[in-house]
Amino acid sequence: MIHTEPIIAVSNVADSLNWYTRLLDCHHTHTHNEVFDQLIDQDGKILLCLHRWGDHQHPSLEDPDKGQPGNGLLLFFRLDHFDAAWERAQALGTPIEARPHYNPFVLHQEFTLKDPDGYYITICSLRDKQ
């Protein structure tokens, strides 16, 4: 079995943690950690890791000025309760990049917004049954 555990560099772990837990209605594993945290679902599966820029000498996470955060990266989250996620997204006050629409190529509803660090986040519904 293979699981991916994506890590993104953020300027403020606590702020990003608050934003993502509100959007995704999820939990996290660490407390009072300014450097690293993990977002987890109800079953404890890791959804996304948040890592402060410049800590632990990870080459791609050293300095936001050496690249553009989010360039070439799009994070997709497939949620059971798509409509509730749309309501939470609007309540965040974050600019919406694409309003909810049906994507016929992958047979689901989706919308896109940016997180506090500029990463594109797409929220998807479950796939339609064929």
C-alpha positions as CSV (number, residue, x, y, z in Angstrom):
1,M,0.0,0.0,0.0
2,I,1.2,3.5,-0.8
3,H,0.0,6.7,0.8
4,T,1.2,10.2,-0.1
5,E,1.8,12.7,2.6
6,P,2.3,16.1,0.9
7,I,4.2,18.8,2.7
8,I,3.9,22.4,1.8
9,A,6.0,25.3,3.2
10,V,4.0,28.0,4.9
11,S,4.9,31.3,6.5
12,N,2.8,30.7,9.6
13,V,1.9,27.1,10.6
14,A,-0.7,28.2,13.2
15,D,-2.5,30.5,10.7
16,S,-2.4,27.9,8.0
17,L,-3.5,25.2,10.4
18,N,-6.5,27.3,11.4
19,W,-7.4,28.0,7.7
20,Y,-7.2,24.3,6.6
21,T,-9.0,22.9,9.6
22,R,-11.9,25.3,9.1
23,L,-12.0,24.6,5.3
24,L,-11.7,20.8,5.5
25,D,-13.4,20.2,8.9
26,C,-10.4,18.1,9.9
27,H,-8.0,17.7,12.9
28,H,-4.3,18.0,13.5
29,T,-1.6,15.9,15.3
30,H,0.6,18.5,17.0
31,T,-0.2,21.1,19.6
32,H,1.5,24.5,20.0
33,N,4.0,23.7,17.2
34,E,5.2,26.7,15.2
35,V,7.4,24.6,12.8
36,F,5.4,21.6,11.7
37,D,1.9,20.0,11.9
38,Q,-0.1,17.4,10.2
39,L,-3.8,17.7,9.1
40,I,-5.6,14.4,9.6
41,D,-9.1,13.1,8.7
42,Q,-11.5,11.4,11.1
43,D,-9.7,8.1,10.7
44,G,-6.3,9.6,11.4
45,K,-5.1,9.5,7.8
46,I,-2.7,12.3,7.0
47,L,-4.1,14.7,4.5
48,L,-1.4,17.4,4.4
49,C,1.6,18.5,6.3
50,L,2.4,22.1,7.1
51,H,6.1,23.1,7.4
52,R,7.4,26.5,8.3
53,W,9.7,28.0,5.6
54,G,13.4,27.7,6.5
55,D,13.4,25.0,9.2
56,H,15.2,21.6,9.1
57,Q,17.3,22.4,6.0
58,H,14.9,20.7,3.5
59,P,16.2,22.0,0.1
60,S,12.9,22.9,-1.4
61,L,11.5,24.5,1.8
62,E,14.5,26.7,2.7
63,D,13.5,30.1,1.4
64,P,10.3,31.4,-0.2
65,D,12.3,33.9,-2.2
66,K,14.1,31.2,-4.1
67,G,10.9,30.1,-5.8
68,Q,7.2,30.7,-6.0
69,P,5.1,28.9,-3.5
70,G,2.5,26.9,-5.3
71,N,4.0,27.2,-8.8
72,G,3.2,23.9,-10.5
73,L,1.3,22.6,-7.5
74,L,-2.5,22.1,-7.2
75,L,-3.9,20.4,-4.1
76,F,-7.1,18.5,-4.6
77,F,-9.2,17.4,-1.7
78,R,-12.2,15.1,-2.4
79,L,-14.8,15.5,0.4
80,D,-18.0,13.6,1.2
81,H,-19.8,16.9,2.1
82,F,-19.1,19.1,-0.8
83,D,-21.9,21.7,-0.2
84,A,-20.8,22.1,3.5
85,A,-17.2,22.7,2.3
86,W,-18.4,25.4,-0.1
87,E,-20.2,27.1,2.8
88,R,-17.0,26.9,4.9
89,A,-14.9,28.2,2.1
90,Q,-17.1,31.3,1.6
91,A,-17.0,32.0,5.4
92,L,-13.2,32.1,5.3
93,G,-13.3,35.3,3.3
94,T,-10.6,34.0,0.9
95,P,-10.9,34.9,-2.7
96,I,-12.6,32.2,-4.7
97,E,-10.7,31.4,-7.9
98,A,-13.4,29.2,-9.5
99,R,-16.9,28.9,-8.2
100,P,-18.6,25.4,-7.9
101,H,-19.0,23.8,-11.3
102,Y,-19.3,20.3,-12.8
103,N,-16.1,18.9,-14.3
104,P,-17.2,16.4,-17.0
105,F,-13.7,15.0,-17.4
106,V,-13.6,13.6,-13.9
107,L,-17.3,13.5,-13.2
108,H,-17.5,15.6,-10.1
109,Q,-18.3,19.1,-8.7
110,E,-15.4,21.3,-7.8
111,F,-14.3,24.8,-6.7
112,T,-10.9,26.4,-6.3
113,L,-9.5,28.9,-3.9
114,K,-6.1,30.0,-2.6
115,D,-4.8,29.4,0.8
116,P,-3.0,32.1,2.9
117,D,0.3,31.3,1.2
118,G,-1.0,31.4,-2.3
119,Y,-1.3,27.7,-3.0
120,Y,-4.3,26.7,-5.2
121,I,-6.7,24.4,-3.4
122,T,-9.4,22.6,-5.3
123,I,-12.3,21.0,-3.3
124,C,-14.1,18.1,-5.2
125,S,-17.2,16.2,-4.6
126,L,-17.3,12.4,-4.8
127,R,-17.3,11.1,-8.4
128,D,-20.7,10.5,-10.1
129,K,-21.5,6.9,-10.5
130,Q,-21.6,5.8,-14.1
